[in-house]
Amino acid sequence: MKISLLGVPFNSDGTTPEEENPAKVLRNTGLTTLLKSKGHSVTDYGDIAIPKPEG
């Protein structure tokens, strides 16, 4: 199976620094390594850069 991972930082009110990044959690817990060890093709496209909100 081909799996793509793309990080999209977000939070509920659009302010920093309390951004969440589910893709980062998946990377840090070793899920991508586990999926690869099971024969899956995993491509990590990194994180999308989100500009800081204004006002």
C-alpha positions in Angstrom: 0.0 0.0 0.0 1.2 3.5 -0.8 0.9 5.9 2.1 1.7 9.7 2.1 2.3 11.7 5.2 1.9 15.5 5.1 2.1 17.6 8.3 -0.4 20.4 8.7 0.0 22.3 11.9 -3.2 23.7 13.4 -5.1 24.6 16.5 -8.6 25.7 17.4 -8.1 29.4 17.5 -5.4 30.1 14.9 -2.8 31.4 17.3 0.7 30.3 18.1 2.5 28.7 19.9 0.0 26.0 20.8 -0.1 24.4 17.4 -0.8 20.7 17.1 0.7 18.6 14.4 -0.7 15.1 14.1 1.9 14.1 11.4 4.7 15.0 13.8 3.2 12.7 16.5 3.0 9.9 13.9 6.6 10.4 13.1 7.8 10.6 16.7 5.9 7.4 17.8 7.5 5.4 15.0 4.4 4.6 13.1 6.0 5.3 9.7 8.9 2.9 10.6 6.3 0.3 11.6 4.4 0.7 8.3 7.5 0.4 6.3 8.5 -2.8 8.2 5.2 -4.3 7.2 6.0 -3.7 3.5 4.1 -0.4 2.9 5.6 2.4 0.8 5.6 5.5 3.0 6.5 8.9 1.6 6.9 11.8 4.1 6.4 15.2 2.4 7.3 17.1 5.6 5.2 19.9 7.1 3.4 22.7 5.4 4.7 26.1 6.5 1.8 28.1 8.1 2.3 31.8 8.3 1.8 33.5 11.6 -1.6 35.0 12.0 -2.0 38.8 11.9 -3.9 40.7 14.5 
